Amino acid sequence: MAAAATVVLAHQGGWDELLFVLVPVLVFVVLQWLNRRKARQESDKGGGPSAQ
């Protein structure tokens, strides 16, 4: 099993290193999108920070 993991994690032409960059960036973008969508919905309801 350890040998299989070593082969999978070994250098595969760069695509695996690309995942180490793209996955966190994708997570960040999705979280930002969700946050903006939530803020837009709250402002449409009138429950934004200025409506205290």
Buried (B, 14 or more C-beta within 10 A) or exposed (E): EEEEEEEEEEEEEEEEEEEEEEEEEEEEEEEEEEEEEEEEEEEEEEEEEEEE
